[in-house]
């Protein structure tokens, strides 16, 4: 498993821990020059979007991953976390429907994230 793949799965797991909605992983290697993977999830409210974003940011940086940039935390409509090979987007449901990033990234491999079954 590549470092980017492991990182996006960790971010997805943390989004799930904080009850993010509709968690999707986009493998955009060879499609995007910005990152190898995008993670997209949503929340019903600005407070939820900020809470999910803050939890992912704290958990990944505590695990030793460098955060290169963060945008949108103040308004909580769309928060972007840039971890280099992985870019995380947490959007309010209305913004996600309006911007329809799934359509923009459909050239990459798209998968709905689900936690691994427990043993």
C-alpha positions as CSV (number, residue, x, y, z in Angstrom):
1,X,0.0,0.0,0.0
2,X,1.4,3.4,-1.0
3,X,2.0,6.1,1.6
4,X,-0.8,8.2,0.0
5,X,-3.2,5.3,0.1
6,X,-2.5,4.6,3.8
7,X,-2.9,8.3,4.6
8,X,-6.2,8.7,2.7
9,X,-7.5,5.6,4.5
10,X,-6.5,7.0,7.8
11,X,-8.2,10.3,7.0
12,X,-11.3,8.4,5.9
13,X,-11.3,6.4,9.1
14,X,-11.1,9.6,11.2
15,X,-13.9,11.2,9.2
16,X,-16.0,8.1,10.0
17,X,-15.0,8.2,13.7
18,X,-16.5,11.8,13.8
19,X,-19.6,10.7,11.8
20,X,-18.8,12.4,8.5
21,X,-21.4,11.7,5.8
22,X,-20.9,10.1,2.4
23,X,-17.1,9.5,2.6
24,X,-15.6,9.0,-0.8
25,X,-12.0,8.3,-1.8
26,X,-10.8,9.5,-5.3
27,X,-7.6,7.9,-6.6
28,X,-6.4,10.7,-9.0
29,X,-2.9,9.5,-9.6
30,X,-2.0,10.4,-13.1
31,X,-5.1,12.6,-13.4
32,X,-4.3,15.4,-11.0
33,X,-1.1,17.2,-10.5
34,X,-2.1,18.5,-7.0
35,X,-2.4,15.2,-5.1
36,X,-2.6,11.4,-5.5
37,X,-5.8,11.1,-3.5
38,X,-8.7,13.3,-2.6
39,X,-11.0,12.5,0.3
40,X,-14.5,14.0,0.2
41,X,-17.0,13.9,3.0
42,X,-19.9,16.1,4.2
43,X,-21.7,17.3,7.2
44,X,-25.2,18.7,7.7
45,X,-24.1,21.9,9.5
46,X,-21.2,24.3,9.6
47,X,-20.4,23.1,13.1
48,X,-20.3,19.5,11.9
49,X,-18.0,20.4,9.0
50,X,-15.6,22.2,11.3
51,X,-15.7,19.4,13.9
52,X,-14.9,16.7,11.3
53,X,-12.1,18.9,9.8
54,X,-10.6,19.7,13.2
55,X,-10.6,16.0,14.2
56,X,-9.0,14.9,11.0
57,X,-6.4,17.6,11.2
58,X,-5.5,16.8,14.9
59,X,-5.4,13.1,14.4
60,X,-3.3,13.1,11.3
61,X,-0.8,15.7,12.6
62,X,-0.6,13.8,15.9
63,X,0.3,10.7,13.8
64,X,3.2,12.6,12.3
65,X,1.7,13.8,9.0
66,X,2.5,17.3,7.9
67,X,-0.4,19.7,7.2
68,X,0.7,22.0,4.4
69,X,-2.4,24.2,4.4
70,X,-6.0,24.6,5.6
71,X,-8.8,26.8,4.2
72,X,-12.4,27.4,5.1
73,X,-12.4,26.6,8.8
74,X,-13.8,30.0,9.8
75,X,-17.1,29.7,7.9
76,X,-17.4,25.9,7.9
77,X,-19.1,25.6,4.5
78,X,-16.1,23.9,2.8
79,X,-12.9,23.0,4.6
80,X,-9.8,21.9,2.7
81,X,-6.9,20.2,4.4
82,X,-3.8,19.7,2.3
83,X,-1.5,16.9,3.4
84,X,0.6,16.9,0.2
85,X,-0.3,13.6,-1.5
86,X,-3.8,13.7,0.1
87,X,-6.2,16.6,0.0
88,X,-9.2,16.3,2.3
89,X,-12.5,18.2,1.5
90,X,-15.2,18.4,4.1
91,X,-18.2,20.2,2.8
92,X,-21.7,21.1,4.1
93,X,-24.2,18.9,2.3
94,X,-25.7,21.8,0.3
95,X,-22.2,22.9,-1.0
96,X,-21.3,19.4,-1.9
97,X,-24.5,19.0,-4.0
98,X,-23.9,22.4,-5.7
99,X,-20.2,21.9,-6.6
100,X,-20.6,18.2,-7.4
101,X,-16.8,17.4,-7.1
102,X,-17.6,13.8,-8.0
103,X,-18.3,15.0,-11.6
104,X,-15.0,16.9,-11.7
105,X,-12.9,14.0,-10.6
106,X,-14.7,11.1,-12.4
107,X,-11.6,10.4,-14.5
108,X,-10.0,8.9,-11.4
109,X,-11.0,5.8,-9.5
110,X,-13.8,6.6,-7.1
111,X,-14.8,4.5,-4.2
112,X,-17.3,4.9,-1.3
113,X,-15.3,4.4,1.8
114,X,-16.4,1.8,4.4
115,X,-14.5,0.6,7.4
116,X,-12.9,-2.8,7.2
117,X,-15.0,-5.5,8.8
118,X,-13.9,-6.2,12.4
119,X,-12.3,-9.5,13.0
